[in-house]
Amino acid sequence: MFYVKELEHEIVLEPIHFGPKLRSTIVRLLKEDVEGLALANYGYVVNVIEVKEDQIKSGIIEYDTGDVVFCVKYTALLLRPFINEVLDATVSICSQLGFFAFVGPLRIFVSKHSMPEDMMNGFDRDKDSWISEDNEVVITEGCGVRLRIKGRTVEQGNISAIASIKDNYLGLIDDGNGENEE
């Protein structure tokens, strides 16, 4: 889920930024560039934890523009969903096809076919919620669910996943009113 990794990124600076605050400018631009970015092999960059002084290499001048390219090594906190990982998520949207839930910036879709048998036909259009046949479980916007990641995709800087609540110990864990279902 969350892990720390050392990564590299190139920062292009115009000569106007050169001066006594060059290092702080490089760190600020690095954070603006990479925080919140989804990297295909690593996941979401949640936070740049550290940029050591000796990890900012000397810049290389681009002769046609006069800009300087700095290669920066940094330590980052990453969010990456793994297949079969169990997560607690917050439901954001319910539709007749299933529901969307979020774990931080990660958007997860749970299809009606990935719900328990007693919920497959339980979508209530009036309440925009999924209701079990015995009315014990009501999944609606704002409630907490425990789910298992079944697949993930990375496209245009976003990571999304599909999940299931069909297994034991998965499903509704918080009804959104602060009352736990466990």
Disulfide bonds with the S-S distance in Angstrom:
none
